[in-house]
Amino acid sequence: MSSPTTGKVPFVYEGRTYETFYIVYGDLKSGKTPLVALHGGPGLSHHYMLPNKSLYEQAGIPVLFYDQIGNGASSHVKDAPNKFWRPQLFMDELDNLLNKLSITSFDLLGHSWGGMLGGHYAAERTPSGLRRLIIANAPASAALFEAGTNALLDKFPPDFVKMLRDHEKAGTTSDPEYQAGMGKFYEKHVCNMDPWPQELVQSFDAVAQDPTVYHTMFGPSEFSIVGTLTGWSVVDIVHNIRAPTLLLSAPLDEVQKEAVLPWFRGIPKIKWVEFQNSTHLAQFEEPERYIAVVRDFLEN
């Protein structure tokens, strides 16, 4: 297999020029429809999405990863007003990347926030070049996500829940006690592996080094969305998605069933697969089945 290709493309937005870093496994001009991967966060980096490169290694499917603006190797923007950080920014960035790389037909895989973005993009912009869509572990509504994470938290011991809630009320979510507590929540509902895979650690470190995007769009907590994604929902427009869609989830995922149901109920052509032995990251927790499911959807 050839080495991946990396590069940066200019992205002009509201009169300023930024850069989007990308990495491609395979040949975008091979004749096979490329898969474009949208990472989560918001504000993670592409690294934890890299298990999807197996689609190239096993099936020759070109896979395009990139760091969304604000983190990783793309432009960091710490001086922008809060209103800058909205889904429309990231949809424009995606359109720009596809245009700059001359991609006219593509499949789209979005995980977590990336799935929110991908679903929103497909429903609102209905791109003619979108062949197939994969929404992985992503809610269709911020309120439904918040309800699910709080329901999961309430299953923990009362003293543990009180500790986390007290820190959130006091604004001390950077306290080591709170961070350790969130680590326990993540172990049960984000990634059940010990230790975490290096690619996942690398993406979480990217947020720790520059939390601008996550804190501005989401807030400091998984249990209360107070940023620019407050009130976000695509429940009323998912019926506009024309592309055949694969929906992925897991019972123990922090994105609970109620938060993904609107995708299934609203998208006309959709298949839903659950990973019983995973939480939020089947690409690490059940890699062989995950790749088989995604590959089958893309090829058949």
N, C-alpha and C positions, 0 to 999 in steps of 0.2 A: 504494500500500500504506500502511496506517495505521502510526503509530509504535508501537514495542513498549510494553507495559505493565510497569511494575516495582512491586515491593512487598516487604514482609516479613511473615512469619507467625510467631506465637509457637510455640515448641516446648518443651513441658515434659518434662524427662527427669530421673529420679532426684531429684525435688523442686526442681529449679532450672529457671528459664525462660530459654530462649535464643531467638535469632531466625534464621530462614532467609530469605535474600534470593533473590528469583526475578525472572525476566524472561520475558515471554510475547510471542511474535510470532504475531499472529492473535487470533481470538476463541474462547475456550474453550467458548462456548455456540453456536458456529456450526452444530453438528450433525455436523461432521467429528471423527473420533476424534483427540484430541491425542496428540502424540509427546512423551514426557518424556525428557530427555537427562541422563544421569549421567556427570559428568566423571571423569577419572582422577586419578592421584597415587599413593596417597591424599594429598590436601592441595593439589591444583591448584585453579584457579578455573574458572568456566564459559566463559571467553573463548575458549579454543581450540576449543570445541565449536560456536561461532557459525556456521561454514560450513553447519551443518544448517538454518539459517534459510532457506536456498534452497528447502527443502521447502514452506515457507509461500509464498515469493515465486513459485514455479513451479506449485504444486499446491493452494495454499490450506489446507495441513495446519497447524493450530496447533501450535507448538513451544514447550515449556516448558523453560527452562534454570534452573538454580539453583546457588548455591554451597553445597556441603555444609558442615555445621558445622565450625568450626575454621579457615576461611580465606575469602579473598575478602571480600565485603560481609556475610557471615553472622557470627554470634558467634564470636569467638576465645576459646579456653579453654586457657590456658597452665598452670593450676593443678590440672588433673584428674590423678588417678592413671592409670598406664598402662592398667589394665584398663578404663577408661572408653572407650578407643579400640578398639572391636571392631565387626565387621560389624553386629551387632544394633542398635547405636546408629544407624547410617545407614539400616537398614531401618525402624526406628521413625520416623526423620526423614522418610523418603519417604512412609510411611503417613500421617504427620501432614500433610505438604504436600498430598497428594491429598485428604485429608479437608477441610482448611481451604479449598481451592479448589473443593470440591464436584465433584471429578473421579471419576466412577464407572466409566467405560470409557476405557481408554488403551492406547497402544503404548509400549514401553520400549526405549530405545537406550542401552546402556552401553559406554563405551570404556575399554580398559585396566583400571585398578582399577574403573572404573564398570561394565565388563562382568562383572568378578568379583562385584561387588555385585548387579548386575541378575540374573545367573544364580543367585546364592545366594538372593536374594529370591524369584525365581520358583519355585525348587526347594523351598525350606523353607516359604514362606508360601502358595504356590499361590493368589495373589490372583484372585478371581473376575472382577475387572474387567480383567485383563490380556488384551488381544486378540492382540497380536503382540510378539515379543521379538527384539531385535537385539543380538548379542554381538560386539563389534568389538575385535579385537586384544587378547584377554584370555585368560589361562590358567585352566584349571580346577583348578589345584593350584599352591601356592607352590613346592613342591619341583621340579615340572616346569619352572616358569618359571626357577628358579635354575639348573637343569641346562642349560637352553637358553642363558641369557646367558653362562654360563661356557664353554660350547662355542664360542660366537661370539667371546668374548674370546681364547680360545686360538688363534684364527686370525690374530691380530695378531702383529707381531714380538715375539720373546721378551723383549727389553729393555723394550719398552713394557708388556708384561704384568707383568713383574717390578716395574716402577715402580708400577703401580697396586696390585698385591698388597702391596708393601712399605708403601705409605701406609695401606692398610687394616689391616694388622697393627699399625702404629704408632699408629693412631687419628688420622691426620693427613689425613683426607679433605677438610678445608677448605683445604688447601694449594693455592695457584694451579697448581702442577704437576699435581696430581691432577685438579683441576677442568678444566684444559686437556685432559688425557687423556680424561676422560669426555666432553668436547665432541667429540673425535674419534670415540669410540664412538657417541655420539648421532647424529653426522652420517651414519654408515653404517647405523645400525639403529633410529633413532627418527624423524628427519626429514632427507631428503636434499636439502633446498632451501637455497640460499645467496643472500641472507640468509634467516633464518627469518621466517615470517609474524609480523606484529605481535601478533596474537591469541595465538599460541603463546608468544612472548616474554613477554607480559603474564601468562600463566598460570604460566610458570616463575618469573617474578619474584615471584609470590605466595608460592611455596614458599620462595624465598630470604629473603623478608621475615619469614615465620613458618613455620619448618620443623617445628613441633610435631607435626602429624599424620603427616607423612611419616616423620620420624625415629622416632616412637613406634610406628607400625604396621609400618613397613618396615625402617628402619635407615638408616645413612648410605650404603649401597651397593646397586647393582642386582644384585650378584653374590652377596650373602649376606644373606638375610632373617633379621634377628635381633630384630625387633619383635613386636608382638602378632599379626601374620599368620604367624608361624612355625608351620608344620604345617597351615596352612589348606588345605582341599580340599573340593570338592563333588562329586568323582568318583562317590561312592557314592549321591548323591541326585539327580543330574541327570535321571534317568529320571522324576522327579516333575513335570518341567516339561510342562505341558499345552499351552501356547500354541505355535503355529507359530513357528519360530525361524530367523533368518538369522544365519549365522556368517561373519564377515569376518576375513581374515588376509592375510599377505604372506610370501613366502619369506625376505626379508631382515629381517623384523620381529624385534625383540628377543624377542618372544613367539613362540617357535619352534613348528613343526608339532606336535611331540610334546606340547606344553602345551595345544594347542587340540583335539587329537584326542578326548579324553574327552567334550567337548560333542557332537561329531558322532556318536560311537558310542553315547551314552547317551540323547540327547533324541529322543523318538519321531518328531516332525515337524520336520525340519531341512533347510536348504539351506546349502551351503558355497560361498562365493565367495572366490577369491584375487585379489589385486591384484599383478600381476607387476612393475609399475614403481613400487611404493611400499615403504616400510619400515613404520613404526608409525602413519602418519597419512595414510591415503588421502584424507581429506577435504580436505587441502591438496595432496598429491602427485599425485592423479588425481581432481580435483574433479568433472569432468563425469561420468565413469563411476561414481564413488562415489554421487553424487546419483541417477543413473539407476537403479542397482542397488537402493538403499534405497527410492526412490519406487516402483519396480515391485513390490517385496515388500510395501510398505504398501498399495498400491492394488489389487493383483491376487491 
